[in-house]
Amino acid sequence: MRRRRATPSSVVDAGVQFQCPCTLHYPVAYVVEQLKSARGARSIKTCAAEIGVSFQYLAKVLAGKMPPGDRMLESIGMRECGEKRYEKIP
């Protein structure tokens, strides 16, 4: 079962703007750098197998062509918070 994504902070519902409960957000570039450092000297295929994703998908994320998925984010202790905003899991 997929978890529902948080409502983006730009959405206004019944006159009240959504306030994100997170205190610190990270851009996609920071998340990609964390994935690269977590990969270390391992090959893309080995790292992708440990995470549970295809190596093609991991390569596209590391190249910045696709956003990271839930499994990738969980592997580095992060989660998505809204649209293209990420936070560290406490």
C-alpha positions as CSV (number, residue, x, y, z in Angstrom):
1,M,0.0,0.0,0.0
2,R,1.4,3.4,-1.0
3,R,1.2,6.2,1.5
4,R,-0.5,9.3,0.5
5,R,1.6,12.3,-0.3
6,A,1.4,15.3,1.9
7,T,-0.6,18.3,0.6
8,P,1.8,20.8,-1.0
9,S,2.2,24.0,1.0
10,S,0.9,26.1,-2.0
11,V,-2.6,24.5,-1.8
12,V,-5.2,26.6,-0.2
13,D,-8.2,24.7,1.3
14,A,-11.3,26.5,2.5
15,G,-9.3,29.7,2.9
16,V,-6.7,28.2,5.1
17,Q,-3.2,27.6,3.7
18,F,-1.6,24.3,4.5
19,Q,1.3,24.6,6.9
20,C,3.9,21.9,6.6
21,P,4.7,20.4,10.0
22,C,8.4,19.9,9.1
23,T,11.0,22.2,10.5
24,L,13.8,21.7,7.9
25,H,13.5,20.9,4.2
26,Y,16.1,19.7,1.8
27,P,16.2,20.1,-2.0
28,V,16.5,17.2,-4.4
29,A,20.2,18.0,-5.0
30,Y,20.9,17.4,-1.3
31,V,19.0,14.1,-1.4
32,V,21.0,12.9,-4.5
33,E,24.3,13.8,-2.8
34,Q,23.2,11.7,0.2
35,L,22.4,8.8,-2.1
36,K,25.8,9.1,-3.8
37,S,27.7,9.2,-0.5
38,A,25.6,6.2,0.8
39,R,26.6,4.3,-2.4
40,G,30.3,4.8,-1.7
41,A,32.6,2.5,-3.7
42,R,29.9,-0.1,-4.5
43,S,28.6,-0.6,-8.0
44,I,25.3,0.8,-9.0
45,K,23.9,-2.8,-9.5
46,T,25.0,-3.8,-6.0
47,C,23.6,-0.7,-4.4
48,A,20.3,-0.9,-6.3
49,A,19.9,-4.6,-5.2
50,E,20.4,-3.6,-1.6
51,I,17.8,-0.9,-1.8
52,G,15.4,-3.0,-3.8
53,V,15.2,-0.9,-7.0
54,S,16.4,-1.5,-10.6
55,F,19.9,-0.2,-11.4
56,Q,18.6,1.8,-14.3
57,Y,16.2,3.7,-12.0
58,L,19.0,4.3,-9.5
59,A,21.3,5.6,-12.3
60,K,18.5,8.0,-13.5
61,V,18.0,9.3,-10.0
62,L,21.8,9.8,-9.4
63,A,21.9,11.7,-12.8
64,G,19.1,14.0,-11.7
65,K,16.7,12.8,-14.4
66,M,14.1,11.3,-12.0
67,P,13.1,12.1,-8.4
68,P,13.9,9.5,-5.7
69,G,11.2,7.1,-4.6
70,D,10.1,6.0,-1.2
71,R,12.5,3.0,-1.0
72,M,15.5,5.2,-1.9
73,L,14.5,7.8,0.6
74,E,14.0,5.3,3.4
75,S,17.5,3.8,2.7
76,I,19.1,7.1,3.6
77,G,16.7,7.9,6.4
78,M,14.6,10.5,4.7
79,R,11.0,10.9,3.4
80,E,9.1,13.1,1.0
81,C,7.3,16.0,2.5
82,G,5.0,17.7,-0.1
83,E,6.1,18.3,-3.6
84,K,9.9,17.8,-4.1
85,R,10.6,18.7,-0.5
86,Y,12.3,16.2,1.8
87,E,13.0,15.9,5.5
88,K,15.1,13.6,7.7
89,I,13.2,11.0,9.6
90,P,13.5,11.6,13.3
